[in-house]
Amino acid sequence: MTRILPDAQWRHRSGLSGLLAALDAEQGRARYVGGAVRDGLLGLPVNDLDIATSLLPQDVLDRLRAAGIKAVPTGIEHGTITAVLPDGPVEITTLRRDVSTDGRRATIAYTDDWQQDAARRDFTFNALYADPLTGAISDYFGGVADLDARHLRFIGDANARIAEDHLRILRYFRFLARYGDNEVDTVAYAACVAAANSLMALSRERIADELLKLLVVRDPVPALRLMVDGGIWRPVLPEITIDGVHRLSALIAREATAGIEPSALRRLAALIPSNMVQADQIGARLKLSNKARKRLIVALEPAPAPEGPRALAHRIGVEGAVDRILLDPAAPLPALASLVDWTPPSLPIGGGALIARGLQPGPDVARALQEVQKIWVAEDFPDANRVGEIADQTVSKFQRARQ
């Protein structure tokens, strides 16, 4: 019995019916493919929408433009055109078969054979197609049954699939954590372990993208433990060890207890050694943005002295404070409640107000202002009236010291 893709809101996006008409979906020339079909069958939200088509790329471009749909040739050399719809982009890719591969990129040829296109994909439940009008699923390699069983299986020979694209090693463990039952296929696992050194041929950006996607799934710990045991990370990120997996496990438990959404960067901070210098080096190696690298450093920077959650947030930002508290197994989680919907305020007084109170202009002004702020933070940010009292006391103190 043919499985039918359930109806869902994403199938009624604005402009989608016009796009499907332009691609001759009624004549069977276009089908949904990949993640949208997989997640649609599972009843999960669908964000990224991909369409496979038997139409050639230039024909797709011409048809979309004739229909008044903005078309961008984002990957036309690989057969991909992006249609820009009101609710987001849709990637349209001509059916392909691999002519040759080197583990990083493939030389492709176009085809009109849907099974040939499916055969070049990685896992069985990522090679499912759905008729956009009837919802009928096309399944060439038992992907529906694997999805129902939460069984992650390479299409055909695992070694061959990995040789075609080395990134599939990392994708295997991400999909195992996201969709699998964490019961690893021994043949697939052995193939990933045997090919781990080939990860060195990949760009660090691609490695970082897969790692961060893995870390943000609900519980990546079982998959990461398998990766560490098999030496998967050793060629590219030897800093990831079983100790880091244990720290990550503790963090995930604290996130759940506190009701805090997972963060890939916070989890990465737990996974790597608790050393801000190493964190910055790892961030640089992975080509993370300056903002992301700074977040890792702030999360792992040793605290100069014990301080309350709001004082910490005032000094390093709320995001950094939340990271620090969650990463520190000794920090009480109830402290996070005081940071909910709280924005660190600015000191409601400046150097001019101290001079107006009689403090002589000069270096004492900056020092006195620092002392006012220190007291203000220690008293948990009292109102302007109390700040005025603190300022009066501080100015008097500095004036006495000058006498």
N, C-alpha and C positions, 0 to 999 in steps of 0.2 A: 504494500500500500504506500503510495507516494505521500511523503510528509508535506504539509502545507505551512508556509510561513505565516505566523499569526499577524493579524492586522494590528497596527500600532500607529501612534501619532507621527512618527518619523516618515511613514510611508505616504503622508499627506502634506508634506512640506510644500510651501508656496513655490510654484514654478516647476515642480517635479513632473507633473503630468505633461506639461509642454515639452520638457526635456525628453521624456520617454517617447513622446510622439515623434519628435525630431529624429530620434535614433531608431525608429521603426520597431519599437518594442512589440507591437501587435503582430509583426511578422517574425518574431523570435530573434531579432538581431541584437537585443540588449537584455542583460540579466544583472540583478544584484549579485555581488560576490564577496566572499571573505568575511571580515569582521561583522558587517551589518547582518549577514545571514546567520552567522554563528550566534551573535548576541541576541538577534531577533528571536531565534528558536528558544533561547534560554529566558526570554522575557526581560532582558537587561536593556538599559538605555542605549540607544544607538546615536553616536555623535558623528563619526566619520563614515561617509557613504561612498562606496566604490561600485562602479558599473563596469562590467566586461561587455565588449561588443565585437561582432564579427566585421564591423565596418572599419575601413582603413583610417588612419589618423587624419589625413587631409580631408577625407569625406566627412569625418566627425566635425572638424573645424568649419567646413563649408555649411553643413546642415545647421549647426548651432547658430552661426552668424545669420543665416537666412531666416532662422526662427526668432531672431532678436535676442538671443541669449549670449551674454558675454562669455567668450571662450579664450582661455589663456593656454598657450602651448608649453606648459610647465615641464613636460618631459617627453616632448614629441619624438626625440631620437629613440625613446624606448616605447613609444606608442601611447603616451599618456597626455590627455587634454583635460584641463580643469574647467568645468562649467561653474560660473559664479551665479548662484541663486540667492534670493533674498534671505533664506535661512542658513546659508553657509555654502561652501564649495562642495562640488561633487567631482570626484576623479573618474574619468572614463578612459579605459585602457583597451586597446585592440588585443584580441586573442593572440597569444605568442607561444612559441616553442624555443627552447634553448638550442643554439647551434654549438656554442662552446662557452666554457666558464673557467675562471681562474681563482675562484673562491672569494673574489671581491666584486667582480662585475661579470655580466654575461653578454655574449653576442647572441642576439635573438633574430628570429624570422617570424613574420606574421603568418597566421593560420586561420582557417575557419572551423577548426576542429576543437570543440569545447573540452573534450577529454585530454587532448594534447596540452591545452592551456592549464587544465587542472593538474596534470602530471608534473608541471614545473614548480608547483607550489610546495610548501614545506610539510604541513601536517594535514591529516585527513579532514579534520573539521574546519580547516581554513580553506578548503577547496570545494566548498558548497556554493551552489548557484541557486538563485530563486527567480522565477518568472515574475516580473514586477506587477503584472496584471492579475494573474491567477494565484500567485504565491507558491506554485508548485516547485518543489526542491529537486534539483539535479545533483545526484550524489554518485560519483564515479569510483570512490575508494572506501566506502563504508564509513564516511564521516559522521553521519547522523547517529549510527549505533555507537560510535566512539564518544560522541558528545553526550549521549544519554548515559553512557557508562562512566563518563569523566575519565576516559582513557586517552592519553596523549600518544599518538602514533605517527611516525614519519610516513610519508607516502613512499612506498617501495623501500629501497635499501637505504638505511640510515647513513652509512658511510658515504654513499653517492650524493645524498642530499646535502650533507655537510661539506663535501668537497666542492659543491656548486656555490655555496655561500657560507663562509665560516661563521658568520653572525648567527646562523641557525643553532650553534651550540648554546649561545646565551638565550636565544629565543626559546629553546627547548625548556630551559629551567624557568623562564618567566611564565610560559604557558602552563607548565606543570603546576606552578604556584597559583596561577590565576584560574585555570579551568580544570586542571587535573585533580586526581584524588591523592596525589603525592606517592602513589604506588608506581615506582619507576620501572620502565621497561628495561630489562637488563641489557638487551642488545643495543638499544638506543643510548643508554647510559655509557656502555663500554665504547661506543663510537665517539661520543662527546669527549670522554676521558682521553682516548687515543689521539684525538685531533686537537687537544687543548692548545698546543704550541702554535697552531695556525692562527689563533687569535692575534698574535703579534703582527700579522699582516693587515689587520683592520685599522681604520682610523680611530683615534681615541674618542672622537665625537660620537661615533656609532656605538662604541663600547659604553660610554657614559650614558647615552640615551637608553640603552637596554638595561643597564644597572639601575638607573633611577626609576624606570618603569617597573622593574622587579621589586624594588624596595617599597613602592607605594601600594602594592597589593595588600590585602587584609593581613595575611600571615606568610611572609616570604621565608621564614626561618627553616622549615624542612628542606626547601629547595636549596637554600644557601648552605645548609649543612652538607647536603650531597655534593655541592660544588667544591666546598673546602676539602671534603674527604677524597674527592677525585682529582684534586690538584688543578681544577679548572681555572682558578684565578691566578695561579702561581706565575704564569708567563707575563701577565700584564698588570696585575695588582697583587703582588705577593704580600702586601700589608693586610689583606683580608685573611684572617685566621679564625680558628674556632673560638678564641677568646672574644673576638669581635662579634661573632654570631651570638654568643651568650649575652653580651652587653645589649645587642639589638633585641634579643628576646625579652630582657628586662624592661627595655624602653617600651616595647609594644604593649606589655602588660600595664605599664604606667599610663600610656596613652589611653588604653581602654578604660582603666579605672577612673581617669580624670575626664573621660568623654571628649578628648581632644582628637581632632582629625589627624590622620597620619601625614607626615611630611617626608618626602623622599630625602631631602637634604638633612633633616634632623636624624633620620634613620642612618644615613651615610655617616654622619658624625659619630653615631654609636658603633658602626661597623668597623671603622678604621681606628688606628691607635689614638688614644686620648692625648694627642700632642699637636699643638696648633701649628708648629713648623711643618711637621709631616702632613698635616691636613692641607696646608697651603700647597705643598709640593704635589700632593695627590690631585688637588683641584686643578693645578696648572697642567699636570700630565693628562688629565681628562678633558682639558680645554673648557672647563666650566667658566661661566661669566665671572667678572670681577665681583658682582653682587653675591653670587653663589659662594665663591671662595671666601668672601668676607663673612658670610653667615656661618660657614664651617669654623673659621678661626674664632669668631665670637663665641660660638657654642662650646668650644674646647679650651678657651682661654682660662687659666686658673684665676679664681676670684681673689682679689687683693685682701679682702676681709669679709667676715660674715655680714650680710645685709638683708633687709626685708625685701619682699618681692617687688614692691613699688619703687623702692630705692634702686634696686637692680634694674628695673625697667626704665627708670629715668636716666640711668647711666648708659645702658646699652640698647635700649629699645624694647618694646613689649615682645616682639618676636624672639629676640635673643634671650630675654628673660624666661619665656615659656620653654624654649629649647633647653636652657641651663637647668631649670627646675626639673624637667622631665628626664634629663640625662643623668641627674645626680640622684642615685638611689636613696641617699640619706635626706633629701629635701622633702618636706611634707607637701603632699599634693593639695591639701586644702588651700595652700597659699596661692594657688592659681586662680581661685575665685575672685581675689581682689584685683585681678588684671582684666577680667571680663568687661568688655566695652569701656575700658579706661584708657585715656590718652594722657601721657605724661605732660604735665603743665610746664610752662616757662616761669621762671622766677619773676613775680610781679613788681620788680623794683630794679633800678639800674644804678650805675655809679653816680649819676647826677643827683639822685635822691640822697645819697650819702654825703656828697659835698654840701648839699643844701642843709644838712643836719650839722654842718660844722667841720667835716673831715677835710683836711687840706688836700688839694689836688696833688697827685703823684702816685707812686707805686703802692702806697697804703690803700688806695681806693680799690684796686683790683684784689688785693689780699683780703680786705674787709668784705668785699662782695662775695668772695669765695667762702668766707666764714659764715656769712648770712645764709648762703645757699646750703651749706653743710648742715646748719641747724634746721633750716626749713625742710630739707629732705628727711633728716632724722626724726622730725616731728610729724612726718607723713603729710607734708604739703598743706599747712594751715592757710587760712584766708589772708587777705591783704592787711587786715587790722593787726593780726599777729605778726605778719612780716614787718610791719612798721615798728612794732615793739622790739623785734629782734634787731632791726636796723639801728634803733636808738641805743640799745644795749651794746651793740658792736662798735658803733661810733664812739661811745663813751669809753669803751675799753681801749680803743686805739689812741684816743686823745690822752688818756691817763698814761699810756706807755710812752707817749711823746714828751711828757712833762719831766 
